[in-house]
Amino acid sequence: MFNQFKLHIENNFRELLEEPLLLAVSGGIDSIVLVHLCHKLGLDITIAHCNFHLRGEDSNGDQEFVEQLGEELSIPVFVAEFDTVQYATEHKVSIQIAARELRYDWFRELATQQKKTYLLTAHHLDDSMETFLINLSRGTGIEGLLGIPARNGYIRRPILPFTREDIAHYAEENQITWREDITNSQTKYLRNKIRRNILPLLKKTNEHFCQSFLQTMEYLQQSVDLSEDASKYYYSQVVTEHDGEEISINLEQLKSLSSPKAYLYKWLSPLGFTAWSDIEDLINGASGKMIYSPTHVLLKNRGEFIIKPLPQEKENKEQIYLLENKQTLTQPLTISITPYEEKQLTSDASTIYVDGDLLTFPLTIRKYRSGDRFIPFGMKGTKKMSKFFKDEKFSLFDKENTWLLCSENKIVWVIGSRMDERFKIKDTTTNIIKIQINL
């Protein structure tokens, strides 16, 4: 196995020959064999061991064993001890998830502190096959069928092509000792059920199962690569990115693709969306409906989907007061109100000029309320704000993010959009007020 391992590193992981490495070592056969292989190859390695205190004296025995191995081979050993049960209780996660989060957070911190470029883990081919079968049984996309990746960020898995039998044979040949974890034989965990019952049956049914699995993984990876290329191309054609992490998806262009749902899954799953049937139905559904993920909201607005991050917190002030006619406000938006004495008036979306004698201070800035009406500039009669929003094609997001500047109970300005006719400058106006925002 060593010669195969050496060739595998030289052909596929040459970076490991030149960089300082951190090895995640539990004390079990897989990680102990990885230590011996790396040590024999002369790699620059440091051992990292986690004591989760989940198996009483056995946990302490694992730690002592790993520390002794480091001393025998002259390899530095770092140990972290965790109260895993307390962490799981506080964070309301399972013990397995708690242990995973604790160890990988510590590995990252330790690698940074000790200036280690890569973290090596001892996942092997059987682990990858187990992951494949777990994901297959639960339902997954094509990426979930790829098993365990050989590279993931700074993590490298150099013995992934080798089977559990390969590792056991190498340990036996080289008289390597290790620690047994009794929980690996307990079938209450799905992975252990697959490990003890299903994988052996598959290998018995087809003696070339492992080789067939590796070949299938290669084919699947090629399919994923093709899918990724297509996804990136059509994303640039169908999706528009806006300021503030907002994106919009053109539904007509989306529906022209061969598999709209697949592309939506690819683009939206990283944003936490899971209600795929509802999203697919909404492609041809009515405008105005929203679907939420833990971090984002999706809105159907006429011929597009609009996706925005959820606000971190709601605005806790119903309205903000502007107390005088010479003031600058910076929250919730930057707005200034100043006397204006120049002759030339230049209005745009960010600036209006009003008759100051018609204003009653304090002015207020607030959001739209049901029943609001105003007289849009250039018109004679009042118009409901809801009708104005509809006519101006405001999306629900636009409406929610629109502020109104008000004098008493009258709307002076739909900020950034339209001022009220009643406050416009006339020939008889002597007190001109300039109101400006930073868009």
Order of alpha helices (4+ residues) and beta strands (2+ residues): alpha-beta-alpha-beta-alpha-beta-alpha-alpha-beta-alpha-beta-beta-alpha-alpha-alpha-alpha-beta-beta-alpha-alpha-alpha-beta-beta-beta-beta-beta-beta-beta-beta-beta-beta-alpha-alpha-beta-beta-beta-beta
